[in-house]
Amino acid sequence: MRCVIARFPFDLLKREVEQSMEGVTPEPVTGVAVTIGRHVYPVKQVGVVITRLDPRDITAGEMRRALTRLGFTCHDAPQATAPAQPAPTTHGPLSW
């Protein structure tokens, strides 16, 4: 499938993207992510691997569109959860 990424046309196939990402260690996800096989990758990391372009030239939006059109599942990074508050104590103040 023809996709335009950073103003360059690429002919991409789902199978070729999967093969390109085999053995690549996922970076920590901070934005949009894509599930490829059993791994979750940042979409820009996938874009860099499959296009060999500089990551500054690739946007997460265009990679999300391209990967979704190829049949991959893209999703936003999980929201950071607030640290858990300690449970209130049920007993009174300590007396020595």
C-alpha positions as CSV (number, residue, x, y, z in Angstrom):
1,M,0.0,0.0,0.0
2,R,1.3,3.4,-0.9
3,C,1.8,5.7,2.0
4,V,3.2,9.2,2.2
5,I,5.4,9.8,5.2
6,A,7.4,13.0,5.6
7,R,6.4,14.0,2.0
8,F,8.1,10.8,0.7
9,P,6.0,8.0,-0.9
10,F,6.6,4.4,0.5
11,D,5.1,1.2,-0.7
12,L,4.5,-0.7,2.5
13,L,3.0,-4.2,3.2
14,K,1.9,-5.4,6.7
15,R,4.1,-8.4,6.4
16,E,7.2,-6.3,5.6
17,V,6.6,-4.0,8.5
18,E,6.3,-7.1,10.8
19,Q,9.5,-8.5,9.5
20,S,11.3,-5.2,9.9
21,M,10.3,-5.0,13.5
22,E,11.4,-8.5,14.4
23,G,14.2,-8.4,17.0
24,V,13.7,-4.6,17.6
25,T,13.5,-3.8,21.3
26,P,10.5,-1.5,22.0
27,E,11.3,1.9,23.4
28,P,9.2,3.3,26.3
29,V,5.8,4.5,25.0
30,T,5.1,8.1,25.7
31,G,2.6,9.0,23.0
32,V,0.8,7.1,20.2
33,A,1.7,3.3,20.2
34,V,1.1,0.4,17.8
35,T,0.8,-3.3,18.6
36,I,2.9,-5.4,16.2
37,G,2.9,-9.1,17.2
38,R,3.3,-9.3,20.9
39,H,5.1,-6.0,21.3
40,V,3.9,-2.4,21.7
41,Y,6.1,0.2,19.9
42,P,5.9,4.0,19.7
43,V,4.7,4.7,16.2
44,K,7.6,7.0,15.5
45,Q,10.1,4.2,16.3
46,V,8.3,2.0,13.8
47,G,8.5,4.9,11.3
48,V,12.2,5.3,11.7
49,V,12.8,1.6,11.3
50,I,10.7,1.1,8.2
51,T,11.6,4.4,6.4
52,R,15.1,5.0,7.7
53,L,14.2,8.7,7.9
54,D,15.2,11.0,10.8
55,P,12.7,10.8,13.6
56,R,12.3,14.6,13.5
57,D,10.9,14.3,10.0
58,I,8.2,11.9,10.9
59,T,5.0,12.8,12.8
60,A,3.0,10.5,15.0
61,G,-0.2,11.4,13.1
62,E,1.1,10.3,9.7
63,M,2.5,7.1,11.1
64,R,-0.7,6.4,12.9
65,R,-2.7,6.8,9.7
66,A,-0.3,4.7,7.7
67,L,-0.1,1.9,10.2
68,T,-3.9,1.8,10.7
69,R,-4.4,1.6,6.9
70,L,-2.0,-1.4,6.9
71,G,-4.2,-3.1,9.5
72,F,-2.3,-2.5,12.7
73,T,-3.9,-1.5,16.0
74,C,-2.8,2.0,17.1
75,H,-3.7,3.4,20.5
76,D,-2.7,6.3,22.8
77,A,-0.2,5.8,25.6
78,P,-1.8,4.8,28.9
79,Q,-2.5,7.7,31.1
80,A,-0.1,8.1,34.0
81,T,-1.9,7.1,37.2
82,A,-1.6,9.2,40.3
83,P,0.4,7.6,43.1
84,A,-1.9,5.6,45.4
85,Q,-2.9,7.4,48.6
86,P,-2.1,5.5,51.7
87,A,-5.2,3.9,53.3
88,P,-6.5,5.7,56.3
89,T,-5.8,4.0,59.6
90,T,-8.7,2.7,61.5
91,H,-7.1,2.9,64.9
92,G,-6.6,6.0,67.0
93,P,-3.3,7.7,67.9
94,L,-0.6,5.7,69.4
95,S,-0.1,5.9,73.1
96,W,3.2,4.9,74.6
